[in-house]
Amino acid sequence: MTGDVHRLLKARDKAFRAGDEAGLRTAMVNLSQGIRKAKQDYTNKITSHLQDSRDAQSLWQGMQAITDYKPAPQTCEGNTSLLNDLNSFFARFEAQNHTHPQKTPPPPMTNPCTCPLLA
């Protein structure tokens, strides 16, 4: 539902509550036209996703919008075996490393006063 359709619905309800038959007829016609325009705009938006077959992401967004597809949220709860397998996989690289870490000294700073280019 777009903002325009919502506004037209309120106008129709207001005319109905006021008992204004002419205003109600006009509001109903405007609402019908507004809904038709909103549907056409939505159709154009979805078909624009499907126009370029080279853009796979846009194509899938269009397909998901048409089918109202929403993927189930993925959680790791209760799947500790996967976490343990990942931990073992990455820990094996550390087990093979027998060198001790060393801090490398920074390169010596050159004094700008003794730099031959500035002299």
N, C-alpha and C positions, 0 to 999 in steps of 0.2 A: 504494500500500500504506500503510495507516494503522498507527499505533503499536500499536493493539489487535490487528490481524491479525498483525503481526510477533510480538507477545507470544504469541498463540495458536499460531503456527507453532513457536516455540521450545518451548512446552509439549508440543506433539504430538511433536516430535523427541526431547525428553527422555524422554517415556513410551515411545517406540519403542525408544530405546537401552537403557532400563532393562528392557525385556521385559515390561512391565506391560500385559497385554491389556485389562483393565477400564479402566485409566487411559488407554490408547491410544484405546479406543472413545469414552470421554467427551471426550478432547481432540479427536478428529476431529469429533464432533458440535458441540462448542464452536467449532471452527475453521470449520466449515461455516456455522454461524449468524453468526459474526463476519464472514465474507466476505459473506454475504447482507446483513447490516446495513450494511457499508461500501459495497456497491454501491448500496443504497437511499439512503444519505446522499449519495453522489456524484450520483445521479440527481436528488435533490431540489435539490442545489446548482446543477446545470446548468439544470434547468427554472426555477429562480428567476431566472436570467439572462434567460430567454425570456418571462417572464410579462408584464412591462410593455413594451408596444410603443412607448411614448413615449420610453423611455430607449434611444437608439440605441447608446450606448457599451456598456451592459450586454448588449444584444442581440448585438452583434458579439463581445463576450467569450465569450458562450455558444456562438456559432457556431464561434469559433476553438477553444474547448475540445473541442467535439464532433468537429470535423474534424482536430484536432491540427495546426492551421495555425501555422507559424512563418515570418514573413517573412524573406527573405534579407537579410543585413546589407548596407547600402548603403555603398559606398566611393567616393572621388573619385580613386583611383589611376588613372593613365593617361587621365584626362579633363581635360587641361589646357585644352582649348578652352572648356569651360564656365567654368573659373576665369578665363580671359582675357576672356571675354565679360562676366562679372560685374564684373571690374575696370574694363573700358572703360565699362560702363554707369554705375557710380558715380563714376568719374573725370570724366565729362562735366559733372557738376554743379560740380565744383571748377574746371574750366577756364573756365566762364562767370562765375565770381565774381572780379571785379577789385578788390574793396575789400580794403584791408589790415585785418587784425584789430587791434582796439584794446581796451585794457584799460579798463574803465569804473571810475572811482573809487568806492569805497564811499560810501554816504550819510553825511553828517556825524553824528557821535555827539552826542547831546544830553547835557548835563551834568545829572545828577539834582538838583543843588543849585539850578540855575537854572530848573528846570521849573516853570511857573506852577501846575500842578495840585498840586504838593507844597508850595507856599509857603503 
